[in-house]
Amino acid sequence: MQISDTDAAAQEPRRGRPRDPSRDHAIIDATIDVLVRDGYDRLSMEGVATAAGVGKATVYRRWGSKAELVIDAMMSLKPVVDTIDTGSLEGDIELLTAASCSPRTQRLQEVMVSICSALPREPELLEAFATRFTEPRIARITTVLERARDRGELGPEVDIAMAASLVPSLMLQRALMTGKPAGRAYAEQVVGSVLLPVLGRPPRPIAPTDVENPHD
């Protein structure tokens, strides 16, 4: 009697146990915690396994290298931002500022600070940092500014490429200098004192109580 392919497949023993998504989450969360606490250079797959409460073989089965693990951990923090189009430049900038200071973005900035020293030595990490985080964020701001120009809110003399990179660059620089994420008050200061004048708009006064203490 012939056995059909379907019957043969059904009779084959299962190979290995199904992957447990909860372990993936535990490993990713542990990776983020270890990165922020110890930095990229001191992070190890074994240390992450211990922090996650899993065997190191579990980590190695899922990720082939430390860089791959860290990239996936960073991706888990990447904010999901819907298309920003309020119909006005002011409204769009307000939403962009809020998005840059969300809890997920703040945690992502902490992770970015922890890996920056390794970027020159880790080409895979450097490429992911640029293509998955920095470039998409600048592209989103560029789209907002180009739309504002199309509505007549920005003049042709405005350097959109330069303006689009200002807030992300200064927010990251602040985080690197202080070791902490740049908060909402600093973002508002950058927008009001730097971005708006570059866009040909009057600067927005910032109350002294709204400016973060750089030593906090």
Phi and psi in degrees as a GROMACS rama.xvg file:
@    title "Ramachandran Plot"
@    xaxis  label "Phi"
@    yaxis  label "Psi"
@TYPE xy
-79.8355  143.105  GLN-2
-104.964  126.431  ILE-3
-68.8803  161.627  SER-4
-58.9757  -37.3598  ASP-5
-64.6596  -44.9487  THR-6
-64.2828  -38.6714  ASP-7
-63.8301  -42.0197  ALA-8
-63.9094  -38.0989  ALA-9
-66.984  -31.2974  ALA-10
-81.2474  -15.8228  GLN-11
-69.882  136.019  GLU-12
-67.4853  147.022  PRO-13
-68.3007  140.853  ARG-14
-100.891  107.653  ARG-15
79.1739  170.796  GLY-16
-91.2422  151.672  ARG-17
-60.2549  147.974  PRO-18
-68.2707  133.841  ARG-19
-95.5822  108.123  ASP-20
-59.0878  -29.9386  PRO-21
-64.0523  -30.8522  SER-22
-69.7108  -37.7639  ARG-23
-58.1989  -47.0654  ASP-24
-62.3967  -41.969  HIS-25
-64.0038  -40.0418  ALA-26
-67.3312  -44.1708  ILE-27
-62.0981  -45.875  ILE-28
-62.0109  -41.1268  ASP-29
-65.7491  -38.753  ALA-30
-60.6425  -44.3171  THR-31
-62.8989  -45.2362  ILE-32
-62.031  -44.7064  ASP-33
-67.0138  -40.3833  VAL-34
-58.8565  -50.2997  LEU-35
-65.2971  -36.5979  VAL-36
-78.3865  -43.4329  ARG-37
-112.681  -17.8785  ASP-38
89.0999  165.524  GLY-39
-65.3737  -43.6575  TYR-40
-63.835  -32.6945  ASP-41
-90.6047  -7.57402  ARG-42
-74.2043  137.026  LEU-43
-133.71  155.38  SER-44
-61.5932  -38.7502  MET-45
-64.789  -41.8053  GLU-46
-64.2303  -38.9335  GLY-47
-64.8569  -42.3913  VAL-48
-58.7247  -44.619  ALA-49
-62.4216  -44.8852  THR-50
-64.8839  -31.925  ALA-51
-85.8927  -11.6542  ALA-52
75.7049  32.0793  GLY-53
-128.639  166.779  VAL-54
-74.7507  150.68  GLY-55
-64.1745  -26.8743  LYS-56
-63.6659  -31.5874  ALA-57
-63.5192  -39.7843  THR-58
-69.5848  -45.4931  VAL-59
-66.2281  -29.0501  TYR-60
-67.9557  -27.9859  ARG-61
-94.1418  -34.3063  ARG-62
-131.615  130.822  TRP-63
-81.9544  -15.2373  GLY-64
-153.492  163.882  SER-65
-62.5413  -40.2032  LYS-66
-60.9654  -44.1764  ALA-67
-59.9733  -43.2678  GLU-68
-62.265  -45.5633  LEU-69
-66.3114  -39.0578  VAL-70
-61.8176  -44.4327  ILE-71
-65.5004  -36.05  ASP-72
-63.3912  -42.5065  ALA-73
-64.6737  -40.6452  MET-74
-62.2408  -31.2269  MET-75
-67.46  -19.5872  SER-76
-98.2048  -7.52497  LEU-77
-62.9581  122.662  LYS-78
-64.8791  141.928  PRO-79
-91.6142  107.474  VAL-80
-110.965  119.78  VAL-81
-69.4653  167.011  ASP-82
-57.4964  128.827  THR-83
-97.6156  112.69  ILE-84
-157.792  83.203  ASP-85
-83.3294  -11.3481  THR-86
98.2449  -5.00584  GLY-87
-144.542  149.982  SER-88
-62.7292  -42.379  LEU-89
-59.8184  -45.6146  GLU-90
-65.3331  -40.2247  GLY-91
-64.7383  -42.492  ASP-92
-63.9949  -36.5891  ILE-93
-62.1005  -43.9406  GLU-94
-68.3197  -39.6297  LEU-95
-62.8602  -40.3083  LEU-96
-64.6504  -43.3595  THR-97
-62.8837  -41.1997  ALA-98
-64.6456  -33.9853  ALA-99
-74.2472  -8.50866  SER-100
-122.774  15.6263  CYS-101
-68.0045  158.87  SER-102
-55.5412  -39.1063  PRO-103
-66.184  -41.1185  ARG-104
-66.3711  -38.0389  THR-105
-63.0402  -42.2876  GLN-106
-66.9534  -38.3616  ARG-107
-62.7971  -38.1107  LEU-108
-63.2034  -37.5292  GLN-109
-61.5416  -41.7267  GLU-110
-66.5439  -41.9944  VAL-111
-59.3699  -41.8053  MET-112
-59.6841  -39.0619  VAL-113
-70.7978  -20.2315  SER-114
-106.294  -10.0298  ILE-115
-58.1165  -38.2653  CYS-116
-66.7977  -21.6544  SER-117
-89.9936  -13.4931  ALA-118
-56.8723  -43.6158  LEU-119
-62.8845  -23.5965  PRO-120
-98.5262  -8.94527  ARG-121
-125.136  87.0018  GLU-122
-56.9374  -37.9634  PRO-123
-64.6578  -41.6846  GLU-124
-68.2073  -41.2634  LEU-125
-62.7171  -43.5773  LEU-126
-64.0022  -43.5952  GLU-127
-64.4145  -39.7487  ALA-128
-57.8744  -44.2318  PHE-129
-75.0923  -51.8115  ALA-130
-77.1217  -27.0066  THR-131
-101.086  -17.4907  ARG-132
-125.291  -61.6639  PHE-133
-66.0247  -52.7805  THR-134
-64.256  -44.7122  GLU-135
-61.5368  -36.4423  PRO-136
-66.4333  -44.5643  ARG-137
-65.7808  -37.4011  ILE-138
-63.5679  -38.4173  ALA-139
-64.6053  -41.9449  ARG-140
-68.147  -37.9314  ILE-141
-59.2601  -43.4746  THR-142
-60.5334  -42.2335  THR-143
-62.0925  -44.0327  VAL-144
-70.8883  -37.4576  LEU-145
-65.6763  -37.2275  GLU-146
-66.351  -38.2917  ARG-147
-64.6626  -38.4513  ALA-148
-63.7447  -41.1343  ARG-149
-62.7719  -30.8729  ASP-150
-81.3582  -6.02138  ARG-151
87.5783  12.4089  GLY-152
-84.8318  -17.1071  GLU-153
-125.99  141.818  LEU-154
-81.0743  164.542  GLY-155
-67.7998  -15.9388  PRO-156
-79.5207  -11.6662  GLU-157
-72.1825  128.813  VAL-158
-84.4562  94.0341  ASP-159
-65.6172  -40.2159  ILE-160
-59.9881  -43.0367  ALA-161
-69.9878  -43.4488  MET-162
-62.04  -38.448  ALA-163
-65.5641  -25.7005  ALA-164
-90.0416  -9.61792  SER-165
-62.0742  -58.1228  LEU-166
-63.7894  -49.0435  VAL-167
-58.3365  -40.8357  PRO-168
-66.0034  -44.891  SER-169
-71.8687  -33.2571  LEU-170
-65.3884  -43.1365  MET-171
-67.8141  -41.6646  LEU-172
-60.0262  -40.8628  GLN-173
-61.0503  -44.5091  ARG-174
-62.6232  -40.0017  ALA-175
-66.793  -37.8579  LEU-176
-73.0049  -34.9397  MET-177
-101.088  -17.2994  THR-178
78.5597  6.35546  GLY-179
-132.018  155.362  LYS-180
-61.5733  143.848  PRO-181
-72.0766  132.227  ALA-182
-90.9104  -175.333  GLY-183
-63.3267  -39.2316  ARG-184
-62.3723  -40.909  ALA-185
-67.9576  -40.0656  TYR-186
-60.037  -42.9272  ALA-187
-63.1139  -37.8042  GLU-188
-64.6424  -43.1759  GLN-189
-63.5523  -44.003  VAL-190
-63.3117  -48.511  VAL-191
-71.2326  -36.7759  GLY-192
-95.9813  -24.5578  SER-193
-117.335  -56.9668  VAL-194
-64.805  -48.6664  LEU-195
-60.207  -46.7133  LEU-196
-60.5078  -37.4951  PRO-197
-62.7685  -32.3483  VAL-198
-83.2406  3.68987  LEU-199
82.1068  17.4646  GLY-200
-105.714  155.295  ARG-201
-62.8333  143.179  PRO-202
-63.5027  152.621  PRO-203
-102.293  118.931  ARG-204
-60.4234  141.477  PRO-205
-115.555  124.136  ILE-206
-66.0326  141.907  ALA-207
-53.8152  -33.4558  PRO-208
-72.2319  -15.6903  THR-209
-88.5538  -11.2335  ASP-210
-89.9336  128.593  VAL-211
-69.6272  145.137  GLU-212
-72.8372  119.521  ASN-213
-63.3421  -13.2241  PRO-214
-98.3696  0.411768  HIS-215
